[in-house]
Amino acid sequence: MPALDLPHLYSGKVRDIYDAADGRLLMVASDRISAFDVVMAEPVPNKGRVLTAMSAFWFQQFEGIVGNHLISTDLADLPAAARDESIAGRFMLCRRADMLAIECIVRGYLTGSAWKEYRADGTMHGASLPAGLQESDRLPEPVFTPSTKADSGHDENISFERAADLIGRDLAEQARDVSIELYRRGAELAAQRGIIIADTKFELGIIDGELVLADEVLTPDSSRFWPRAVAAGIDTAVVRQTADP
């Protein structure tokens, strides 16, 4: 990645974040790939551009449900010090948001860490589920299953009540309702293209007192996608080998 002439704020597993002044952030998606909090040595060429294009698409699709932090993906809109052609297609110029202290996960299918908990205790994030469910079964309704944001190590799955304790009940209820509606809309659109969104993680924050969608949206880094033909039973082993978000 190029060294941009802007104050560097943070580098995550995939994204580098810069201060673009006037309450704006520049988020640049690299080609780094990570799994289970480990960044791999081998990048995936143009992965950052794919992630950025997908997020920009979904931000636009969801504008009728909730606002978002995206200002522009056009290089001409960046501060002059950041107009580097090498980041074209892989950046988002965004409004700075105060992020919620929880991950807003929605699950439509029983898999990953939720399946592990159900198999052991018959619950998902502490809430009881019907008996007899199998791995990768579709849940009766999409379920909001928040987690903490760990500074190090893995995030912790928590109940809705615990999320309400962390961010306040009114905000937790708003985040839950928005997240489930986003999942429903996204899953419906993906299904029309032969894709199942088994579960996903949304990042929500506050800008000027308004709850907004931020960071990345429905990308392979934040979601579990299944080909519908595979999920229908052609090869369920492939479905069950996907990584937990």
C-alpha positions, 0 to 999 in steps of 0.5 A: 500500500502507498504511504499517503500524505495524511495522518495515519490513524489505524491499520486493521487486519485488512483496512488502513484508516487515515484522517481526511480532516473536517470530520472525515475518514479515508478507509483504504482496503488492502489485499490482505486476507485474514482468518480467525484473527490471523493475517496471512502472508499471501495477499489476494490480488485486487481483494480490496477493490472487490470489498470496496465495490461490494460495500458501496453497492450495499450502502446504496441498496440500503439507503431506504432503511438506514443512513450510512457513513459513505461520502464518495469512492471518487478519487477526485473527491479526496484531499490532494495529498491522498489522490494516489492512483494506486488506491483507486477503487479500494477506498471509501471517503467517509463521515466519522462515526461513533461506533457501537460497542457491539458487533451486530450479527444476524443469523439466518442459518444454524452454523459456525459458533452458533451451531457449536453452542446449539450442539452443546446446550440447545441454545444460540447466544443463550436463547433456546432453539427448537430441538432436533435442528441440524447443522446449516439448517435454516432458522425459523426467522433471522435472529440478532445475535450480537457479540462484543468487540474484543481489543485482542483475541476473539469477540465474545458471543453475548445475549441481547440483554447483555448488549442492552447493558452495554449500549442501552436498551433503546439503542440495542433495540434499534440496532437489532431491528435495523440489522434484521431488516438489512439482513432480510433485504440483502438475503432476498436480493442475493437469493434472486442470484442463487446465493444464500447469505447464511449470516453476516455482521453489520457495523453500526455507529452514530453520526449527529445523533442518527444511527448509521451503517458503517465500515463494510457491508455484506462482503466475504470478510463479514458474511458467510455466502453459500451457493444455493445449489450446494445448500440444497444438498448437492454437497453439504460438506462444502457448506459446512466447511465455510469459515465462521464470521 
